[in-house]
Structures are given as structure tokens and as C-alpha cells.
Amino acid sequence: SFWEAGTTTEDVVVLSQRERTELAAQQAADIKMRYGKISMQLRADVIFSSAMLLARCPRRGALLGCVGVEAALLDTRTGRMLTAQQAGRLLAQELNVMSYTELTEFDTLGQSLGGHKALEALFPEYRVCAMLANLAVAPSARRSGLGRHLCLLCEAASAEWGLETIMLQVDDRNKAAGRLYDALGYKLAFRDNEATALRLQPGTATLASTLFLVRNEALLTTEPATLLTMVKQIVD
């Protein structure tokens, strides 16, 4: 229902029950992979944290909204954002080619400066930030302040993780989300006019996917989009 009532476009999207079931399964798998219990660490000092926050109706228990937040890396040259998993893999690759002396020096640096600062020293082209993503609010709960509250909870979690900056990416066509982030104090850092974004394509099921033999890869397709990377300082 969140996808059907999205704010990126004004197009009316109608999904069949099978398409709704398929989409729910795809999204559940993606969220579990991205916000599940994952971490990459060196001597328990460098940790990429992640969390998915849910808002439910106190009376009926219905899901009203959600948002994800994770420690991530921002490429200051291009504006590209690496998720916690991608950042963990990048760190693992670097550690695998280090000598014992280099590993010891990096470990010592992490103990003196903290894990995040040690990472920035190791990858000077990157900045360790929190990353807000997958913000969604049910139509019945919009204009209630829930979206703002979820964003503020992400900022609080990020501060607890010792992160000074939070960032996000939003489709330039999603004017409602853009207004929310502007009001919360996010500033434009990068504009990517050659990005892509996922769009729903109802009615694209093949015979095999209809019979649940294979995943319907065409249900979510990528289309050209303009993505805005926005940043906010949460710790002075």
C-alpha cells in the first residue's frame, strides 16, 4: 500500500493481489538484508550499525510508517553513498591486503581517534555519515507529523552511534519528501542527473512468475531519475 500511494509521482498505481504479495516478499528480503543484524568490525572498534524503525497504531497495531538508518560512507568526490554492507565489504577488502604492521597501526589509530575517524583516515575520499532511507508513511497518517518524528528518531540514533552527519537521497520528483527534508534542515550537497530509481510496473508478470516458479523481476524496474543527496549536521 505504501508503494501504491507513493508521493514521487501522481500516477495511480493499482496492483493485483499476487503483485502485492510478490512486492511484499521482495521488500521484506531487501529490508532484512539491509537492516538485519550485520556488522563489519576490526577488533570490535569499527562497526557499521543499522536499524529499521516502525510506527504502529497503538489501538489496532496497523503499520503506519517506517524508516531505515545506518552508518554509511559518502564519497565526497561524486556524492555516491555506500550502505553499511557496501562499506563493510570495502573495509574488508582493504584489510585483506594490509600487512601486520599496517593492521596494527590502523588498530592503534582507531583506539586513539575512534573507529569512524580511523576509517576516514584510511579512506580520505570518504566521510562516515548516517544514512536515512526507506521513509514511508501510510496515507491515513500523513500530515500528522509522523514522517518528521521518524526522521528525528533517525537523527537521535545516529548521534548515539557517534556520527556527526546524516544524509539521504530523494528523487527530485518527490516534492512532498523534499519539502519535509527542507523543513528539517537538510541541505543539498549533490545533484545526480544521470541516476536511476525504481518504479512499479503492474501487469508485467510472465507465466512462470504468475505460477510462483520464479521471481517477477519486471515488477520493479529502473528508470532514469534525478537524485538529490541532502546532508544535515546533527552534532556541532
Residue pairs with C-beta under 8 A, 6 or more apart in sequence:
1 138
1 139
2 136
2 137
2 138
3 13
3 15
3 23
3 200
4 13
4 14
4 15
4 200
5 138
5 139
6 13
6 174
7 174
7 175
7 176
7 177
8 171
8 173
8 174
8 177
8 197
9 173
13 200
13 202
14 202
15 23
15 200
15 202
16 202
16 203
18 205
18 210
19 202
19 205
19 216
19 219
22 209
22 215
22 216
22 219
23 200
23 219
23 220
26 215
26 219
26 220
31 52
31 68
31 134
33 85
34 50
34 68
34 70
34 83
34 84
34 85
35 50
35 51
35 52
35 68
35 70
36 50
38 48
38 50
38 84
38 85
38 88
39 47
39 48
39 49
39 84
39 88
40 46
40 47
40 48
40 84
40 87
40 88
40 89
40 91
40 92
41 47
42 91
42 95
42 103
42 106
42 107
42 110
42 115
43 107
43 110
45 107
45 110
45 111
45 114
45 115
45 118
46 91
46 110
46 115
46 116
46 118
46 119
47 71
47 115
48 70
48 71
48 72
48 84
48 85
48 87
48 88
49 70
49 71
49 84
49 161
50 68
50 69
50 70
50 71
50 84
51 68
51 69
51 70
51 157
52 66
52 67
52 68
52 134
53 66
53 67
53 68
53 69
53 150
53 153
53 154
53 157
54 63
54 65
54 66
55 63
55 64
55 65
55 66
55 141
55 146
55 149
55 150
56 62
56 63
56 64
57 64
62 138
63 138
64 137
64 138
64 140
64 141
64 146
65 135
65 136
65 137
65 138
65 141
65 146
65 147
65 150
66 134
66 135
66 136
66 150
67 132
67 133
67 134
67 135
67 136
67 150
67 151
67 153
67 154
68 132
68 133
68 134
68 135
69 130
69 131
69 132
69 133
69 154
69 157
69 158
69 166
70 83
70 84
70 130
70 131
70 133
71 84
71 87
71 116
71 128
71 129
71 130
71 131
71 158
71 161
71 163
72 81
72 82
72 83
72 84
72 86
72 87
72 128
72 129
72 130
72 131
72 167
73 81
73 82
73 86
73 87
73 90
73 119
73 123
73 126
73 127
73 128
73 129
74 80
74 81
74 82
74 126
74 127
74 128
74 129
74 167
74 229
74 231
75 81
75 82
75 125
75 126
76 125
76 126
76 127
77 125
78 190
79 189
79 190
79 191
79 192
79 229
81 131
81 167
81 169
81 229
82 90
82 126
83 131
84 131
90 123
91 119
91 122
94 122
94 123
95 103
95 106
98 106
106 118
106 122
109 117
109 118
109 121
110 118
113 121
114 162
116 128
116 162
116 163
119 126
119 128
120 126
120 127
120 128
127 165
128 163
129 163
129 164
129 165
129 166
129 167
129 231
130 154
130 155
130 157
130 158
130 161
130 163
130 165
130 166
130 167
130 234
131 166
131 167
131 168
132 151
132 154
132 166
132 167
132 168
133 168
133 169
135 147
135 150
135 151
135 168
135 177
137 146
137 147
137 150
147 180
148 180
148 183
148 184
151 180
151 181
151 184
152 184
154 166
155 166
155 232
155 234
158 166
158 234
159 234
159 235
163 234
163 235
164 233
164 234
164 235
165 231
165 232
165 233
165 234
165 235
166 231
166 232
166 234
167 189
167 229
167 230
167 231
167 232
168 181
168 186
168 229
168 230
169 227
169 228
169 229
169 230
170 177
170 178
170 181
170 227
170 228
170 230
171 177
171 197
171 225
171 226
171 227
171 228
172 178
172 191
172 225
172 226
172 227
172 228
173 225
173 226
178 228
181 230
184 232
185 232
186 230
186 231
186 232
187 230
187 231
187 232
188 228
188 229
188 230
189 229
189 230
189 231
190 228
190 229
191 226
191 227
191 228
191 229
192 226
192 227
192 228
192 229
193 226
194 224
195 224
195 225
195 226
195 227
196 222
196 223
196 224
196 225
197 222
197 223
197 225
197 227
198 220
198 221
198 222
199 220
199 221
199 222
199 223
200 219
200 220
201 218
201 219
201 220
201 221
202 219
204 216
204 218
204 219
204 221
205 216
205 218
205 219
206 214
206 216
206 218
208 214
209 215
209 216
209 217
209 218
